[in-house]
């Protein structure tokens, strides 16, 4: 067994290749500390769910290794499963059973004695505010209620580590915010370590203590939300001009400008103080006889971080066919009730 220290999850060169041709996860290294919410941020098809499936022992790694609470995911899969909880991306609750019956079924699968599981079921239903609906069939639940029930089922074995795969996919803004509150409570009140995947930038920013940005199976950067934003080195100014000539050198010569990238007919400028530097850039362009057609100033965001490290905005990523179908099914079920 690996020495755990405060590393609850540890991965070294973890790799998954499908059919000997498709590399879904490519030699990733990361660790998750005791009591933190650790997020995998990336678009659909980036390798997030594949990574979770290896960590929860559903998939066997092609290469590398990983441990959860000191148990090797390949050699000690049973031990891993006993100490973790999982809330998958897809809804798994049996629609013909009540909420209470679903939780009891999960408890039976873990071999929890009935006198204990009955008490836990009531406690969990109260935690996710479903006590009033415990005896109603899941087919009558809304998307938000289903997600909360999935969370309760994932907690029935009192896991030390909880895995959440896209926990708010398909939920409306209000229900998503409520789910965030439940997740925060698990960390604060129960000291739980949480590994979650998401492609929602604001979700990662609001919830995660640390974030690993994953792109095409590779981790490109890891840090706290603040560290990742600070790594950009300043505010982001975007300027569009009517002129076709490349004005990068002119803009680069303006005081406080740190970096200039030309993207089509626009310029993405990194500056120490955007409010101070933007007027200086406009004045330099005016003296050159140029016409500014667009100007925006933003403080660093996770979308800017993703763009900086991958060369693409999150919204520009294309989903794999499998990911698209999976997400569409989840959205349909979430909105259909």
C-alpha positions in Angstrom: 0.0 0.0 0.0 1.2 3.5 -0.9 2.0 5.9 1.9 -1.1 8.1 2.1 0.0 11.1 4.0 -2.5 13.8 3.0 -2.8 12.7 -0.6 -6.2 11.0 -0.7 -5.9 10.3 -4.4 -2.7 10.0 -6.4 -2.1 9.3 -10.1 1.2 8.8 -11.8 1.3 8.7 -15.6 -2.3 7.3 -15.7 -3.2 6.3 -19.2 -6.2 4.8 -21.0 -6.1 3.8 -24.7 -9.2 2.3 -26.3 -8.8 -0.2 -29.2 -5.1 0.4 -29.2 -5.7 3.6 -31.2 -7.7 6.1 -29.2 -5.8 7.7 -26.3 -8.5 9.1 -24.0 -6.3 9.8 -21.0 -2.6 10.5 -21.8 -0.1 10.0 -18.9 -1.7 12.3 -16.4 -0.2 13.1 -13.0 -2.2 14.7 -10.2 -3.0 14.4 -6.5 -6.0 15.2 -4.4 -5.5 16.4 -0.8 -7.5 15.4 2.3 -10.7 17.4 2.6 -10.5 19.4 -0.7 -12.8 19.7 -3.6 -10.6 18.9 -6.6 -12.0 19.6 -10.1 -11.3 18.3 -13.5 -12.2 21.1 -15.9 -12.5 20.5 -19.6 -15.0 20.1 -22.5 -16.9 16.9 -23.2 -14.5 14.3 -24.7 -11.5 15.7 -22.9 -11.0 12.5 -20.8 -12.7 13.6 -17.6 -15.2 10.7 -17.3 -12.6 8.1 -18.4 -10.3 9.3 -15.6 -13.1 9.0 -13.0 -14.0 5.5 -14.3 -10.5 4.4 -13.8 -10.3 5.8 -10.3 -13.6 4.1 -9.3 -12.3 0.8 -10.8 -14.9 0.6 -13.6 -12.1 0.8 -16.2 -8.6 -0.7 -16.0 -5.8 1.7 -16.9 -3.7 0.9 -19.9 -0.7 2.3 -18.2 0.5 4.2 -15.1 -1.0 3.8 -11.7 -3.3 5.4 -9.2 -4.4 5.0 -5.6 -7.4 6.1 -3.6 -6.9 6.3 0.2 -3.7 4.2 -0.3 -5.4 1.4 -2.2 -4.1 0.6 -5.7 -7.0 0.9 -8.2 -5.8 -2.0 -10.3 -4.7 -4.5 -7.6 -7.1 -3.5 -4.7 -10.3 -2.6 -6.5 -12.6 -4.1 -3.9 -11.0 -2.0 -1.1 -11.3 1.1 -3.3 -15.0 0.5 -3.9 -15.7 0.1 -0.2 -14.4 3.6 0.7 -15.8 5.7 -2.1 -19.1 7.1 -3.2 -20.0 7.8 -6.9 -22.6 10.1 -8.4 -22.4 9.4 -12.2 -23.3 11.8 -15.0 -26.3 9.7 -16.0 -29.4 9.1 -13.9 -29.3 5.6 -12.4 -32.2 5.6 -9.9 -34.9 3.1 -10.6 -38.0 5.1 -11.7 -40.4 2.4 -10.6 -39.1 2.6 -7.0 -39.6 5.4 -4.5 -36.8 7.6 -3.4 -36.6 5.8 -0.1 -36.5 2.4 -1.8 -33.7 3.5 -4.1 -31.5 4.5 -1.2 -32.3 1.2 0.6 -31.4 -0.7 -2.6 -28.0 1.0 -2.7 -27.5 0.2 0.9 -28.3 -3.5 0.3 -25.7 -3.6 -2.5 -23.1 -2.4 0.0 -24.2 -5.0 2.5 -25.2 -2.5 5.1 -27.5 -4.0 7.8 -31.1 -2.9 7.5 -31.3 -1.4 11.0 -28.4 1.0 10.0 -29.5 1.7 6.4 -33.1 2.7 7.5 -31.6 5.4 9.7 -29.1 6.5 7.1 -31.8 6.7 4.4 -33.9 9.1 6.6 -30.9 11.2 7.3 -29.9 11.4 3.7 -33.4 12.3 2.5 -33.4 15.1 5.0 -30.0 16.3 3.9 -31.1 16.6 0.2 -34.5 17.9 1.2 -36.5 15.0 -0.2 -38.1 13.7 3.0 -41.6 14.9 1.9 -41.2 12.9 -1.3 -39.6 9.7 0.1 -42.6 7.6 -0.7 -43.2 8.9 -4.2 -41.9 7.0 -7.3 -38.8 8.5 -8.9 -40.7 8.8 -12.2 -42.6 11.7 -10.7 -39.4 13.5 -9.7 -38.1 16.6 -11.4 -34.5 16.7 -12.8 -33.3 18.6 -9.7 -34.9 16.0 -7.4 -33.4 13.2 -9.3 -29.9 14.7 -9.0 -30.4 15.2 -5.3 -31.5 11.5 -4.9 -28.4 10.4 -6.8 -26.3 12.4 -4.4 -28.1 10.7 -1.4 -27.5 7.3 -3.0 -23.8 8.1 -3.4 -23.5 8.9 0.3 -25.3 5.8 1.8 -22.0 4.0 2.6 -20.5 7.0 4.3 -17.7 7.3 1.8 -14.4 9.0 2.6 -14.1 10.1 -1.0 -17.0 11.2 -3.2 -16.7 11.2 -7.0 -19.1 13.6 -8.9 -19.2 13.4 -12.7 -20.8 16.6 -14.1 -23.0 16.9 -11.0 -25.2 19.7 -12.4 -25.5 18.8 -16.1 -28.9 19.7 -17.4 -30.1 21.5 -14.3 -31.5 25.1 -14.3 -29.6 27.9 -12.7 -31.5 27.8 -9.4 -31.3 24.0 -9.0 -27.6 24.2 -9.9 -26.9 26.7 -7.2 -28.8 24.5 -4.6 -26.6 21.5 -5.7 -23.5 23.6 -5.1 -24.7 24.3 -1.5 -25.1 20.5 -0.9 -21.6 19.9 -2.2 -20.1 22.6 0.0 -22.0 21.2 3.1 -20.4 17.8 2.4 -16.9 19.3 2.6 -17.6 21.6 5.6 -19.8 19.4 7.8 -18.4 16.0 6.9 -14.8 16.8 6.0 -15.4 14.9 2.8 -12.8 14.8 0.0 -14.5 15.4 -3.4 -13.3 14.7 -6.9 -15.6 16.3 -9.5 -15.6 16.8 -13.2 -17.3 19.8 -14.9 -17.3 21.7 -18.1 -19.0 24.7 -16.5 -16.4 27.4 -15.8 -18.4 29.1 -13.1 -19.0 25.9 -11.3 -15.3 25.1 -11.1 -14.5 28.6 -10.0 -17.2 28.6 -7.3 -16.7 25.1 -5.8 -13.1 23.8 -6.4 -10.2 24.4 -4.1 -7.9 23.3 -6.9 -8.5 22.7 -10.6 -6.8 20.6 -13.2 -7.5 21.7 -16.8 -7.6 18.7 -19.0 -7.4 19.0 -22.8 -7.5 16.1 -25.2 -6.5 13.7 -22.5 -3.6 15.7 -21.1 -3.5 17.9 -18.0 -2.2 21.3 -19.1 -2.1 23.1 -15.8 -3.2 22.7 -12.2 -3.7 25.2 -9.4 -6.3 27.1 -7.3 -8.7 29.2 -9.3 -6.8 32.3 -8.0 -3.4 30.9 -9.0 -4.7 30.0 -12.5 -6.1 33.5 -13.1 -2.9 35.1 -11.7 -0.8 33.0 -14.0 -2.2 35.1 -16.9 -0.2 38.0 -15.6 -2.7 40.8 -15.9 -6.0 42.0 -17.4 -7.2 41.1 -20.9 -7.9 43.9 -23.4 -9.5 43.0 -26.8 -9.4 45.6 -29.5 -10.7 45.6 -33.1 -9.6 48.0 -35.8 -10.8 48.8 -39.3 -7.3 48.5 -40.7 -6.0 45.2 -42.2 -2.4 45.9 -41.4 -0.8 44.1 -38.5 -0.5 46.6 -35.6 0.9 44.2 -33.1 4.3 45.9 -32.9 2.7 49.3 -32.3 0.5 48.0 -29.5 3.4 46.0 -28.0 5.4 49.2 -27.6 2.7 50.8 -25.4 3.7 51.1 -21.7 2.3 48.3 -19.4 1.5 46.0 -22.4 3.0 42.5 -21.7 1.7 40.4 -24.6 -0.1 40.9 -27.9 -1.8 38.2 -30.0 -3.5 38.9 -33.2 -6.7 36.9 -33.8 -8.2 37.6 -37.1 -9.0 41.3 -37.2 -8.8 41.7 -33.4 -6.0 41.9 -30.9 -5.9 40.1 -27.5 -3.7 42.1 -25.2 -2.4 41.2 -21.8 -1.6 44.2 -19.6 -0.7 44.9 -16.0 -3.5 47.5 -15.5 -6.2 47.3 -18.1 -7.9 50.6 -17.0 -4.7 52.5 -17.3 -3.4 50.8 -20.5 -6.5 50.7 -22.7 -6.5 54.6 -23.2 -2.8 54.5 -24.0 -3.4 51.9 -26.7 -6.3 53.9 -28.2 -4.2 57.0 -28.2 -1.3 55.2 -30.0 -3.7 53.8 -32.6 -5.3 57.3 -33.1 -1.9 58.9 -33.7 -1.3 56.2 -36.3 -4.6 57.1 -38.0 -6.3 53.9 -37.1 -10.0 53.5 -36.2 -11.0 51.4 -33.2 -14.2 49.4 -33.9 -14.3 47.3 -30.8 -12.9 47.5 -27.2 -13.4 45.2 -24.2 -11.6 44.9 -20.9 -11.9 41.9 -18.6 -10.2 40.7 -15.5 -8.8 37.2 -15.9 -11.4 34.4 -15.9 -11.1 30.7 -16.1 -12.3 30.9 -19.7 -9.3 33.2 -20.4 -7.1 30.7 -18.6 -8.4 27.8 -20.7 -7.8 29.9 -23.9 -4.3 30.8 -22.7 -3.2 27.2 -22.1 -5.1 25.4 -24.9 -5.4 28.0 -27.6 -9.2 27.6 -27.7 -12.1 28.9 -25.8 -14.1 26.3 -24.0 -17.2 27.1 -26.0 -15.4 26.4 -29.3 -14.6 22.8 -28.4 -16.4 20.1 -30.4 -17.9 17.2 -28.5 -17.4 13.6 -29.5 -20.4 11.8 -30.8 -20.6 9.6 -27.8 -20.4 12.5 -25.4 -23.0 14.4 -27.3 -25.5 11.5 -27.2 -24.9 11.0 -23.5 -25.4 14.6 -22.7 -28.5 14.8 -24.8 -30.0 11.9 -23.0 -29.3 13.4 -19.6 -30.8 16.8 -20.6 -33.9 15.1 -22.0 -34.5 13.2 -18.8 -33.8 16.3 -16.7 -36.2 18.5 -18.6 -38.8 15.9 -19.3 -40.3 15.9 -15.8 
